[in-house]
C-alpha cells in the first residue's frame, strides 16, 4: 500500500475528504519526525512505539576490496509493534 492508497482508505473509513486526511497524515509524520529528532519516544498504546536507536561506532569491511573501515556512530528511527498489533497480524 502506498501513500495515496492509505489516504483513500483512511478517507473512506473516516468519512473525511482526501485533502483533509492528507493534512492529518502529514501532521502525524511531521510530528513523529520532530519528536524523534529531539530524542523523544512516541508510544501509541496497542499499536506500537517509535523511538531512536543509538548505533555505536564499529569496524566494517569494504565488500569490494576487503579492507577494514570505520563506520561512525549514528542514530536510526525504530518502530516496535505493540501486543495488540502483533496479535492482529498473527
Backbone as CSV, one residue per row, in Angstrom:
resi,resn,N_x,N_y,N_z,CA_x,CA_y,CA_z,C_x,C_y,C_z
1,UNK,0.854,-1.176,0.000,0.000,0.000,0.000,0.893,1.230,0.000
2,UNK,0.637,2.143,-0.924,1.408,3.383,-0.950,0.628,4.496,-0.244
3,UNK,1.188,5.687,-0.234,0.587,6.810,0.498,-0.800,7.142,-0.039
4,UNK,-0.959,7.185,-1.361,-2.271,7.529,-1.935,-3.323,6.498,-1.571
5,UNK,-2.955,5.233,-1.588,-3.900,4.181,-1.216,-4.254,4.277,0.270
6,UNK,-3.282,4.611,1.094,-3.531,4.794,2.523,-4.493,5.954,2.758
7,UNK,-4.255,7.063,2.090,-5.126,8.241,2.226,-6.543,7.892,1.794
8,UNK,-6.683,7.188,0.688,-8.006,6.800,0.197,-8.711,5.900,1.203
9,UNK,-8.015,4.923,1.729,-8.600,4.004,2.703,-9.028,4.740,3.976
10,UNK,-8.165,5.639,4.453,-8.496,6.396,5.655,-9.690,7.316,5.416
11,UNK,-9.761,7.918,4.241,-10.882,8.806,3.914,-12.187,8.028,3.894
12,UNK,-12.165,6.833,3.335,-13.375,6.001,3.298,-13.822,5.607,4.703
13,UNK,-12.874,5.270,5.564,-13.212,4.820,6.918,-13.666,5.949,7.828
14,UNK,-13.162,7.169,7.594,-13.500,8.281,8.480,-14.598,9.181,7.935
15,UNK,-14.847,9.099,6.630,-15.823,9.999,6.023,-15.258,11.391,5.766
16,UNK,-13.957,11.554,5.949,-13.307,12.836,5.695,-12.924,12.929,4.225
17,UNK,-12.665,14.152,3.775,-12.180,14.357,2.410,-10.722,13.921,2.339
18,UNK,-10.308,13.509,1.147,-8.926,13.064,0.968,-7.929,14.170,1.313
19,UNK,-8.260,15.407,0.981,-7.337,16.511,1.276,-7.168,16.700,2.783
20,UNK,-8.255,16.503,3.530,-8.176,16.615,4.989,-7.326,15.487,5.565
21,UNK,-7.536,14.268,5.045,-6.778,13.117,5.523,-5.291,13.305,5.227
22,UNK,-4.971,13.841,4.044,-3.567,14.098,3.698,-2.925,15.059,4.689
23,UNK,-3.672,16.109,5.083,-3.156,17.073,6.064,-2.905,16.399,7.408
24,UNK,-3.843,15.549,7.826,-3.708,14.843,9.106,-2.514,13.890,9.056
25,UNK,-2.380,13.145,7.973,-1.272,12.206,7.829,0.066,12.939,7.810
26,UNK,0.131,14.061,7.103,1.364,14.858,7.058,1.692,15.412,8.439
27,UNK,0.678,15.884,9.155,0.900,16.398,10.512,1.417,15.285,11.422
28,UNK,0.875,14.081,11.276,1.325,12.942,12.079,2.783,12.617,11.790
29,UNK,3.136,12.469,10.518,4.511,12.108,10.172,5.492,13.221,10.549
30,UNK,5.097,14.476,10.366,5.966,15.595,10.749,6.194,15.628,12.259
31,UNK,5.135,15.365,13.029,5.241,15.370,14.487,6.122,14.232,14.967
32,UNK,5.934,13.038,14.403,6.767,11.893,14.776,8.231,12.196,14.461
33,UNK,8.503,12.712,13.274,9.880,13.027,12.881,10.498,14.078,13.805
34,UNK,9.742,15.111,14.138,10.255,16.177,15.001,10.568,15.649,16.408
35,UNK,9.695,14.811,16.937,9.921,14.268,18.277,11.117,13.316,18.286
36,UNK,11.249,12.497,17.260,12.396,11.597,17.187,13.693,12.381,17.051
37,UNK,13.646,13.473,16.305,14.838,14.317,16.148,15.280,14.880,17.499
38,UNK,14.306,15.178,18.375,14.618,15.687,19.716,15.043,14.560,20.660
39,UNK,14.950,13.317,20.195,15.325,12.183,21.035,14.186,11.648,21.874
40,UNK,12.987,12.089,21.598,11.814,11.652,22.357,11.293,10.317,21.831
41,UNK,10.411,9.701,22.606,9.785,8.445,22.233,8.276,8.689,22.098
42,UNK,7.653,8.094,21.097,6.212,8.231,20.902,5.580,6.863,21.068
43,UNK,4.694,6.745,22.058,4.077,5.459,22.360,2.585,5.536,22.083
44,UNK,2.116,4.687,21.179,0.700,4.573,20.874,0.235,3.225,21.419
45,UNK,-0.421,3.243,22.565,-0.806,2.009,23.250,-1.642,1.135,22.317
46,UNK,-1.260,-0.114,22.224,-1.962,-1.070,21.375,-1.455,-1.096,19.945
47,UNK,-0.726,-0.071,19.527,-0.200,-0.027,18.160,1.302,-0.259,18.156
48,UNK,2.044,0.615,18.863,3.486,0.447,18.918,4.195,1.694,19.391
49,UNK,5.520,1.633,19.340,6.355,2.716,19.832,7.377,3.120,18.784
50,UNK,7.478,4.418,18.558,8.511,4.986,17.699,9.590,5.529,18.618
51,UNK,10.852,5.161,18.352,11.945,5.679,19.164,13.224,5.737,18.335
52,UNK,14.255,6.316,18.929,15.543,6.440,18.256,16.493,5.399,18.837
53,UNK,17.125,4.637,17.959,18.116,3.644,18.378,19.508,4.209,18.133
54,UNK,20.374,4.066,19.123,21.765,4.523,19.015,22.597,3.386,18.444
55,UNK,23.294,3.655,17.369,24.207,2.664,16.793,25.636,3.091,17.111
56,UNK,26.369,2.265,17.843,27.743,2.646,18.195,28.670,2.581,16.985
57,UNK,29.799,3.269,17.095,30.817,3.199,16.041,31.350,1.770,16.003
58,UNK,31.701,1.320,14.814,32.198,-0.039,14.683,33.092,-0.152,13.457
59,UNK,33.746,-1.276,13.350,34.574,-1.530,12.181,33.800,-2.434,11.227
60,UNK,33.898,-2.123,9.938,33.257,-2.932,8.921,34.256,-3.264,7.834
61,UNK,33.780,-3.944,6.816,34.649,-4.294,5.692,34.051,-3.783,4.402
62,UNK,34.931,-3.262,3.556,34.531,-2.877,2.212,34.353,-4.182,1.429
63,UNK,33.130,-4.474,0.962,32.904,-5.757,0.284,33.688,-5.904,-1.016
64,UNK,34.009,-4.814,-1.639,34.732,-4.873,-2.916,36.217,-5.191,-2.718
65,UNK,36.836,-4.504,-1.734,38.287,-4.651,-1.558,38.654,-5.513,-0.353
66,UNK,37.733,-5.704,0.576,38.031,-6.476,1.779,38.735,-5.676,2.853
67,UNK,39.035,-4.395,2.594,39.713,-3.548,3.571,38.789,-3.247,4.737
68,UNK,39.377,-3.155,5.944,38.574,-2.749,7.092,38.404,-1.236,7.041
69,UNK,37.260,-0.789,7.531,36.970,0.643,7.560,36.166,0.948,8.805
70,UNK,36.242,2.189,9.245,35.496,2.610,10.421,34.122,3.114,9.992
71,UNK,33.101,2.671,10.712,31.735,3.139,10.486,31.378,4.000,11.688
72,UNK,31.007,5.232,11.434,30.732,6.193,12.509,29.464,5.816,13.276
73,UNK,29.402,6.280,14.514,28.195,6.103,15.321,27.055,6.878,14.666
74,UNK,25.845,6.368,14.814,24.701,7.046,14.209,23.432,6.761,15.012
75,UNK,22.402,7.456,14.664,21.081,7.260,15.261,20.144,6.820,14.148
76,UNK,19.215,5.922,14.472,18.267,5.427,13.481,16.872,5.349,14.086
77,UNK,15.839,5.751,13.322,14.476,5.601,13.825,14.115,4.125,13.910
78,UNK,13.319,3.780,14.906,12.965,2.388,15.143,11.491,2.318,15.522
79,UNK,10.802,1.290,15.046,9.409,1.069,15.422,9.291,-0.307,16.039
80,UNK,8.676,-0.366,17.203,8.430,-1.640,17.873,6.922,-1.825,17.965
81,UNK,6.422,-2.877,17.349,4.979,-3.132,17.329,4.481,-3.492,18.718
82,UNK,3.280,-3.007,19.039,2.651,-3.321,20.312,1.971,-4.677,20.269
83,UNK,1.573,-5.178,21.424,0.980,-6.503,21.532,-0.291,-6.627,20.707
84,UNK,-1.159,-5.637,20.756,-2.421,-5.707,20.023,-2.173,-5.801,18.513
85,UNK,-1.207,-5.043,18.004,-0.879,-5.084,16.573,-0.292,-6.444,16.217
86,UNK,0.591,-6.954,17.046,1.176,-8.283,16.809,0.083,-9.345,16.769
87,UNK,-0.852,-9.256,17.708,-1.944,-10.245,17.763,-2.830,-10.159,16.533
88,UNK,-3.078,-8.963,16.024,-3.921,-8.799,14.823,-3.256,-9.419,13.605
89,UNK,-1.920,-9.269,13.509,-1.180,-9.801,12.359,-1.131,-11.323,12.432
90,UNK,-0.976,-11.863,13.632,-0.899,-13.317,13.795,-2.290,-13.848,13.926
